[in-house]
Amino acid sequence: MAESKELQVKEKQEVATPAEQTRPGLVFTPEVDIFETEREITLLADMPGVAAGDVNIDLREGVLTLSGDVKPWEGAGESDVLVEFEIGKYYRQFSLSEVIDQNKIVAKLEDGVLRLNLPKTEKALPRRITVNAA
C-alpha cells in the first residue's frame, strides 16, 4: 500500500511489555483502511465491542492516537459458559503532517467501526490558476 505523506502509519506492533502500558490486559491493534481525496483523508478503524464513550482520540505533537476499551458483555447475574470474544484495549498511532487541518477532524463510531475524517488545509488543496491574456 502506498502511504500518503499527510498520514504516516506507525509500524504495527503488539504492545506486550509493562513499560508500554499502565494497565494489565490484552492490547489489540485495530485494522484500518485509509482513503484519500483532494480534500480529505478518511480513516476507518475496526474496533468491535467498543462503545462510543470508551473511545479516546488524542492528537498531540502531530501524533494521532486511537484507543478504546472492550468491556465484558456478561451482566451481574450471569456467569461465563463460553467466552471467545476477548476483553482488552485497542491502540494504534499515526503521524500527521501539517497538511491536515487538525481543528476540523471529525470522528464517528458506528457498528464497531471508527470513522475519522481528516480534512486538508486550504493551502494544501489543489487549485487551478487562471491565465489571463495580455
MOFENJO-V162164 format. One record per pair of residues at least 12 apart in sequence whose ideal C-beta (glycine too) atoms are under 7 Angstrom apart, sorted by the first residue. I is the first residue (numbers start at 0). J is the second residue. If there is no record, write none. Layout:
I:J
I:J
This chain:
3:35
3:40
4:96
5:40
5:96
5:98
5:99
5:119
6:33
6:40
6:93
6:95
6:117
7:93
7:94
8:93
9:92
9:93
9:94
11:28
14:26
14:90
24:87
24:88
25:85
25:87
26:87
26:88
26:90
27:87
27:89
28:90
28:91
29:44
29:45
29:46
29:65
29:89
29:91
30:45
31:43
31:44
31:91
37:124
37:125
38:118
38:119
38:124
39:116
39:117
39:118
39:119
40:117
41:114
41:116
42:115
42:117
43:112
43:114
44:65
44:91
44:113
45:111
45:112
46:67
46:89
46:111
46:113
47:111
48:69
48:84
48:111
49:67
49:68
49:69
49:89
51:108
53:67
53:68
53:70
54:67
54:108
54:113
55:67
56:106
58:101
61:94
61:95
62:92
62:94
63:92
63:93
63:95
64:92
65:89
65:91
65:113
66:88
66:89
66:90
67:88
67:89
68:88
69:86
69:87
70:86
71:86
72:84
98:119
98:120
98:123
99:117
99:119
100:118
100:119
100:120
103:118
104:116
104:117
